[in-house]
Structure formats: structure tokens, C-alpha cells
């Protein structure tokens, strides 16, 4: 059996011998790092603004100068190329400089979402073997310095905790120190590890996902190719955290690799997003379902059809077809479209920008990926069948930090097993129908939670919902719907929901036995509903009420 791994730096990367050269030879990968691209842009257009945020802006020249100075200072601290550097910052310009510094110094950057606290940080920092972390001193009334002080005894490899925007800004001090150094910055192999980001943890402990330098450009350049957009000079508003895979790619990497201009939002308000889109003439935006819902509402309130917007790529959470239709009816020149991917295989599809109806009813056309469907026994299925979606391509990850987890998720042919169920049509579109672990086995019959959710999302009294399996004495598992009521409307009971689903054409076995009201669905930073929490909540509520099949 051919060895599938190559050790580069501190990690075993799933990169069989010769695969990198094949990708370079085919043009799927380019021998252009973020460092090289940033330097070239700084020479050609030093005064062009690359990134804007609430605290100002960075030109290409300023970004490169500060990034190189910081890189020299980090190496002077004793960090070595290949070491992991973590950052847990909001959408601040400082994150841009730190990411560039990692590219210049050969460090592996580990972005961490700011909402994470002790439990998540302990797992991530230990697993990533982070040598240094940048944190806000205080952000939104959270004292990160106190959190890290509590964790330090459990993290022997964490040598440095650098506070940003405190009374003593450690980042500014390091940049100033680096300006006085003449340290030679290393040449970094394009196939080596560049970024380490952790999955959102909807089903358990987070996993560290490793990306290389060469993949960075491919993963975002393919979007512009599919959307037929010239990336150079166009603006995007970035509402998602730059510590999330999408925000990272388009907020921190895109401006330097492709020449886009990123407008970082420190805090999300739809009205501000709409203002920024119109002010900067933003051409595209990527966000989960809540961002599209609220952007559309705010655009209508502001009486703007967002004429500059060409593409709104929506993914990461359940996306009702009607939402896409309403957005496309309102946007003047743009198309809202569903896309599909995962942290491990970003942007498997790029939407269907040329067909508004397919953009609403499917999760987009496959682009630059090889995709198959498998049955529960692991055999390939024909077009039109429902099965697990597996995918491989040049922009996919290089493995997890835990090699055993990589072996579980990636098969011998290099396909990542997504855990998502779906169908592939003859036209190359994917329609996601649910998750394998999201299946509800009611009385021995497999039910798709997503199918029920899509139908119920049209109910006028339901503002938001999620469907999960819940313990059932007779059936083994019943259908439970957690519902956020529309303001001013009553919570529909099981009978009313059954009638509605009957009118929608769903069979009686798909009607919920349990209706639970909830103020808001628990979501990850990327907008995904944390269904493992809802399953646990359903068990708790049913135990409390002794398993009675009634409204709670």
C-alpha cells in the first residue's frame, strides 16, 4: 500500500509522494505564497487599501512592512518555522498583520473564534501545540488575559501570551522591536502547513484541520472563476469572524492573493452591512443563512436593491428555498445562491449563478471537485440516488492534527467522507438532504430531518426551527421540532403541524410527535445549528414530563 502521508514540520500531512508536484504541474496549485503575493502587490500598488475595519485601514505597503517586522520579532522570541501561533482576535486589522507575519516567518497560524472560553481553548491550544497566542486584553467585557492565566498551567508548550489593545499593547511592541532587527526571513515550501483551524464541533470535540500554502489561493480563486468575476480591486464585506474558515479566506488571504478589498465587520448589524455594501460597491458576500435573512430585511428597510452586489453565496446552515427566491427577487443585479462545503472541503459547489431557481432548490454545481455518493455499505451509487457525499480535490485539507482521525475521514482514494446525505443530478448539482447522524430512525424507517425542516420553514408562525430525533417508548425514536415562534403568533401544536405537513405532501410518519418551544436555536459561530445540544435538551424535557407525547 502506498504511503499516504508526508511529514513536513510538525505534522503528518496527507500528501502522498508526488501528489504536490502533480498539482503544481496541472496548474491546480500555484507556487505563490501569501508572502510572495503580498510583497508583489506592495511593490506595484503600495498605497492601495487592502483591508478596512472599524479601527482604520491598511495599505499593501503598510501591511507588508508591519508583517515583516512582526515576523522578525517572532523568530527573535525563539519561535521556529513550522511552530504554531494562535490568535483569538475579533475582525481587527491586527489579525491581518499577524497572519502576514506567519506567512513571512513560516509559522502555522491557528485562528480561534473569540466566543470560545476555557473549555474550548484548553482543547485547541493543547492539540495545536501553540507556542504563542495573541488575545484581546478585554473584548466585549470578557477578560481574555484572566482566561489565559487560568489555562497556562495546563499548556506547557505555550511560551508567550501577547495582549492586544491593552494598557501595554504587546503586538505594537513586537512590531517596533522587529523594525530594529535584520533577521533573515525563511523561504517556505508551498506545500507545507500554513493554517490550522478547528471544526465547529457540532458533533463532539473539535478537530484541527490543516491547510497548506498552495491550497490557500486555490480554495478562493475557484470561486471567482465559477462566478466569472475579476477579483482584482473588487470589494467584499466580511461579516463572519476572520477566525472562521470563510472569514479567514476572504478577510485575511483574499486581498493579498487575489487583490480583493476586504471590509471587516467587528460586530454584525444588518443595517451597517447594507450601508457598507452600497458605500464600497461590494461585489460579493459570503455568509450563513442568518446573514442573508437579515441583509435582505435591512436592504428592504433602507429601500436599496444593492445594485453593486453580484453574488451572495449562502451556506453553513439550513437554507429555505423561499429565502433564496425572495433575495433574488429583490437584488437588482445579484444572485443569492446556496453553496455546499465543509472546513475540510471548502466550496465543493459554487452555487448556480446562471439559474436562479436552481440556486434556490439545489446546493449548487460541483466545481473543481470529484464527488461521489455512497450507500451505508460503502458502495458507489448512481446519479439521482441518495447517499453520503464524499469529495476530493486540490483545495481540500491536508489532514487533521490527529492522524488517526484523518484515516477515519479520508479513504484510500483520497475522498473525504462529509457525513452529509444528498443527491447528485445529471446537471452536476448537489442537493443536500440531511446528515447521516441527523437521520431519525422512527419505527425502523429512516427520516431526513432536513426534509421536515424545509417544509415547516414555510409555516407563518415559525420564525426558526430545527428537527431532531427524540426517545420514543414505542417507536424507538420520534420526531421532535424545536420552534422559535414568529413574534405575535401562537406556537402551533402537534395537530396543527401535522395538518400543515400533510398539506405540504409529507407522509404521517414525518410529522413531529413532540413540539418544543425555544427562544433561540443554539448555533456555532458559522451559523450551524448545534443539534447535539438539542438532542440532549429533548431527552431532558421528555424525562421531566415522563415521556408524555404532548406540547412542551
Secondary structure by P-SEA (a helix, b strand, c coil): cccccccccccccccccaaaaaaaaacccccccaaaaaaaaaaacccccccccccccccaaaaaaaaaaaaaaaaaacccccbbbbbbccccaaaaaaaaaaaaabbbbbbbbccccaaaaaaaaaaacccbbbbccccccccaaaaaaaaccccccccbbbbccccccaaaaaaaaaaaccccccccccccccbbbbcccccccbbbbbbcccccccccaaaaaaaccccccbbbbbccccccccccccccccccccbbbbbccccccaaaaaaaaaaaccccccccaaaaaaaaaaaaaaccccccccccccccccccaaaaaaaaaccccbbbbbbbbcccccccccccccccccccccccccccccccccccccccccccccccccccccccccccccaaaaaacccccccccccccccccccbbbbbccccccccccccbbbbaaaaaaaaccccccccbbbbbbbbccccbbbbbbcccccccccccaaaaaaaaaaacccccccccbbbbbcccccccccccaaaaaaaaaaaaaaaaccccccc
